[in-house]
Amino acid sequence: MLKMLYQLPVETPAFIYEESRILAVAQAMAQAGRQSGCRMLYSIKALPFRPVLELLAPWVDGFSVSSLFEARLAAPIGHPLHITTPGLRLQEVAEIGTLCDFVAFNSLQQLARLQPTLGERTSIGLRVNPGLSFLDDCRYDPCRVDSKLGVPLQELVHALQQDCSLGELIKGLHFHTLFAAQSFEPMRRILILIEEMLGKTFLSRLQWINLGGGYLFESQGDLTSLSNLALDLRQRFGVDVYFEPGKALLGRAGCLVTAVIDCFRRNGKQVAVLDTSINHHPEIFEYQRRPEPGWTELEQGVAVILAGCTCLAGDVFGEYRVDRPLAVGDRLAFANVGAYSLIKANRFNGVNLPSVYFWDGAVGIKLIKRYNYEDYQTHWTL
Ligand SMILES: Cc1ncc(COP(=O)(O)O)c(C=O)c1O
């Protein structure tokens, strides 16, 4: 399938998003939502590109945002907005209150300081941290020791005992604890713990529970456990339930197509310099992952070191196997880079950002965005 991409008339480097793949996941979510009553949001931090928000708008019940800028970007679509972030600032809260329908404060201190400025429109919730860790790398574990994300359950229990008005104020709970989880078992265990700690009476007084994101799924079948959990919460506590994935919608739908711009040998191995850079999907390098090749690597293939084009010695994608020695002009694609890539990409060394295309999976390809020197200039001049 990815091989087809090499023949398409795209300028490289290019992020190519397969629209039908994004929509297939969104439609699976929508169907699970219809069956269970769970309201489905898209967490726009994965890729806050307006055309993507517009593509998803008919299939989601709202968007989840992490800042005033994200809220401003998503607001014109007209869907309800949910926000949680440790980064809320006093001077932004009034405007956030006009844009967002739900806020989950990240700490009790943030709640006490900022809630009075919020205005009436926004439903007030609290992000809790169940402290149940399911990840072995603390760099992306919201439940890491001394985490800044959410109020520890024990702290909330204590605060509720001390101040009975707090229970009246809090209309919703939010938790987000996972990263790329393949099963909803952690969510089930977290919900059991929350119920044990906070009690049925407290949960029944709530209006909503937001289950966060952090899960990977592709079909409606993958969402059966989520639907059951949401249905159970709705029936037992009468709450609205929200789910806000990002990566599941975009990750697999996006690939990065790049061209070889130089080739030479070092210690008997071919080095191919690409017209892209690790700075076009820095998260993969942040977590020391090997970018997923969009082609099948055969054991008997030729070893080649694929290098990015910036001056950084470590701007190297790694050693890969290809069918034949590469030549200038050859194209390659990295798969599964649709989420958290373009949003984190930068123009280090003045290397332009990849162009963005929507692809129909066959011959139809649309250029959605081309970045140019003026964008770079605006960023770096007064
Ligand atoms: C609060 C919150 N909700 C939702 C998400 C989306 O997570 P994912 O893209 O892994 O589904 C994140 C990601 O960091 C998050 O912090």
The ligand as a Gaussian input file, in Angstrom:
#p B3LYP/6-31G(d) Opt

LIG

0 1
 C       -5.357000      14.812000      29.195000
 C       -5.111000      14.078000      27.922000
 N       -6.164000      13.598000      27.250000
 C       -6.010000      12.923000      26.084000
 C       -4.748000      12.709000      25.549000
 C       -4.617000      11.963000      24.247000
 O       -3.839000      10.828000      24.406000
 P       -3.577000       9.852000      23.174000
 O       -3.186000      10.685000      22.013000
 O       -2.448000       8.994000      23.642000
 O       -4.841000       9.095000      22.947000
 C       -3.615000      13.186000      26.238000
 C       -2.265000      12.972000      25.717000
 O       -1.268000      13.305000      26.260000
 C       -3.813000      13.897000      27.462000
 O       -2.771000      14.385000      28.151000

